[in-house]
Amino acid sequence: MKIILTVTLLAIAICVNAVTETEVNEFQNLVDNYYRAPDVKKAIEFIPLAEKIANEDPEGRILPLFGFYLGACVASPAQKDDWMAAKENLKTEWLVKAISNGLEGKKLEDLFADKPEQLGPEILDLFWGYFFATGDREAPRRIIHRGGMTVPDEEGVIDLTAMSARWSALSLAGDHPIVMEELRSFEREADEKSKRNFFGEKTLDEIMASRAKGKSKAAEQPSGVKEDMSSKDRKKKDLREKSWITIGLDKGADIFLPGSMSWLVVKGVLKIVEYQEKNR
């Protein structure tokens, strides 16, 4: 299963003008596998597409794409001339800044404070973008540690950043061994409170087995089958489907574009709460 960062590729192909499904799929494949097989030429070729995607939702998509292009530049110092030439033709400020920082060899630790509680949901996405470009385990390590923290100011406050960190790390672990290794390291070495915050009462293996079982059952469900359920269950199902749509995920799809998984999760949760309030 290929999961990168949010918003379905087909949805992007529809909403971004003059972009074909083939282009989007090629970009998805490039990002998803970049640290395994870096291709500077392709990354530069896709800059116009990245700009279009970011322009569709600047709040949600610039930072993960910033992280990806920063990382792609850092990961290929031998192609410095190619990146410099690409930068000369750019007018998009965030891309110029990403490539400029990359040419200077600046990494995540150079740009952001070490305190994990300072990582907001939008910064988590930047870290994931950087990880896809570099394979640098420092990015998932920081995200996982943020997932083990809860910093509510008052009773009833949900730490949406921590929730996003946990969800994204567990979702990506199956396809990215580095993320799984960092999760296992966290499970072995973190203090009991942090582990409980992240994993609850289950072990990592139990969580991953449960996720795999859920996906397997979903795949076995025949299309067009009418479900026999109570009105209460129907309301839950309706809420779940609305939440998927709100968050920006195509129900049943398993391929996502580098967009803003963590930020969209936060916005999606807020929309779910709003929906629940209206339908009480």
N, C-alpha and C positions, 0 to 999 in steps of 0.2 A: 504494500500500500504506500502510495506516495502522498505525504502531507507536507506542505510547506506552510506559508503563513496565510491568511484568510481569503475570503471572497472568492467564489468559484470562478474558474477560468471562463466557463461559458457565459456566465453573467457579465464578466468584463468584456468578452467579445461582443456582446450585444450593446452594452452601454457606452463603449468607447468607439467613437466614430472612425471609420476607415481602418479598422483593425480586424483582421481575419482570425478565425478560430485556429488556423494553422500557425499563425504568428504567435498567438497567445500560448498554444501548446508548446511551441519551440522554446519560448521564453521560460515557461514553467519548468521544462526539462533542464534548461541551462541552469536556472537558479537551484533547483532541487539537487543537482549533481555537481555543482560547481567546485566545491572543495575536493571532490573525488577526481574530477577531470577539468581543471581550469582551462578556459578558452577566452583569452583576452579579446581576440578579434570579434568573437560572437557577442561578448559582453558590451563592447563598444557599438557594434551594429544595432543592438537592441536599446540603446540610449533613447532614441526618439519614442519608442514604445513605452519605456519607463516613464518618460515625461508625460505622455498622454494619460497613463494610468494614474500617476500622481495628481494630475490636474483634475481628474474626476472627483477626488476626495483628498484634498491636501492634508486635512487634519488626520486622516487615518492611514495614508499610504506613503507620505514623504519619508518618514523616519525609517521604516523597514527597508525602503529602497535606498535611502542614504546609507544605512548600515551595510547593505549588500555591495554598493559601489565603493564605499570606503574599504571594505574587506577585500574586494576583488583587486583593487589597486595595491593594497598592502601585500597581498599574496603573490604578486607578480612583479617584483622589483626589476627583473631583467627586461620587462617590457615598458620601462619608464618612458621611453620616447613615444611609444604609441599612446600612452595615457596623456602625455603632455600635448600631443597633437590633437587628441580628442577634446581636451579641455579648451584649447584655443578657439574652437568653433561653438562653444556652449554659451548660452545666455541665461540658463536656468540656475539661479543662485545656489540652491541646495546641492545640485550636482557638481557645480564648480567647487563648492566647499568640500564635498565628499572626496573628490579626486585630489584636490589640493592637500588635504590632510593625509590622504593615502600616499601621495608622492613624498610627503615629509616623513613617512613611516610611522605616523601616529596610530596607536592602537586604542582599544576601548579604555584601558586603564589610564591612557594619557588624556582622554577626553571627558571622563566621568569620575566622580568621587567613588571611593571604595565602599562607602557605607551602603549596604544593600537596601536599607529602608528608604533610601532616596530614589530607588527605581520605581517610577510610575508605570502604568500599563503601556503608555506609548514608548517608553524607553525599553521596555521588554522586547517590543517589536524590532527596535533598532538592533538590539543584541542578537535576536534571531537572524535578522538579515545579514549581520556580520558573520555569524556562525556558518550560514550556508555558503558564504563566499570563502571562508578560511578554514573551517573545521576546527577552529580554536576552541578548546574545551572550556576556556575561561568564561565564555559567554553562557553556555548552559549551566555552568557551575554557579554563576551569580544568580541566574534566574531561579534555579532550584533552591538556593539558600533563601531567596526572597519568598518563595512558596512556603518555606518552613516558618515564616514569620507571620504574626498577626499583630497589627497595631491599631485596634479600634480605640476611638476616643471616648466612647460611651457604650452602654449596653444596647445591643441591637444593631450596632454598626457592622456592616460586612466589609471585610478587607478585600475589595474586588481585585486589587493588584495581585495579592497572594493567590486568590482563586484562579486568576488568569495564568499565573506562573505555573501553578500545579497542573492545570488542564493542558496547557501547551506542552510542557515537558513530557507528560505521560502520553500525549497524542503523538509526539514525534519520536519517542523512544523506540518504537517497533521498527522504524525505518532507518534510524540513525544510531548505530552502536555506541558512538561517543556519548550521546545523551543517556543511553541506558547505563553505560559505565559510570557516569556521574551520578545517576540516581542510586545505583548500588553503593557507590562510595558514600553518598549522603546517608543512606540507610545504615551503613556500618558505623560511620564516624560522628554523625550529628548527635546533639543531646536529645534526651527523651522527649522534651517538650516540642522541639522543632520537628522531630520525626512524627509525633502524634499530630501536629498541625498539618503536616504534609500528607501522611498516609492514613490518618485516622487510626482505627483499630486493626487495619489489615497490613499485611506485608506487601512489598512491591510485587512479588510473584503472584500473590492472590489478586491484586488489583489488575495486573496485566492479563491474567487468566480470565478474569471476569469481563474485561473489555473485549478480549478475543472471542469469548463465548457469545457476547451480545452482538458482535459484528457477524458471527457465523449464523446466528438465529435470524438476523435481519436479512442476510443473503438467501436463506432458505425459504423465506416467506414468499409464496407465489404472488405475482402481481394480479390485481383485480379481485382478490379474495375479500369478501365482506366480513367484517369483524363483528362478533357478537359481544357487545359490551354494555355495561350499565351507563346511565346518563352521567354518573360521576366520572367513570373511566373515559367517556367520550369528551368530557370537559377537559380532563387532563391531557388527552391526546391532542385536542384542539389547541390548548395552550402550548404544548410542546412544538407543534407544527408552526404556530405563529411565532414562537421564539426563534425557531430556526430561520424563518424568513426574515425576522427583524435583525438577527445577528448577521445575516448576509451569507448564510451557507445554503447550498442547494441540498435539500434533504436527500440522503442516500449517496451523495457524491463523496469521493475521497481524494479529490485533487483540488488544491487551493493555491491561489496566487499569492506571492508576497504582497500582502496588503497590510492589514493591521489586526491580526488575530486577537491579541490581547485587548486592544482598544475596542474592537467591535464586540468582544465578549462583555466588556463593561457596559457599553451602550445597550447591548442586547438585554442584559440583566435589568437595567433600568427600565427598558421598555416592557419587560415581562411584569415587573412590579406595577407599572402603570396600567397594564392590561388587567392584572388581578384586581386592582382597586376598582376599575370600572365595571367588573363583572362579578362583584361580590353579591 
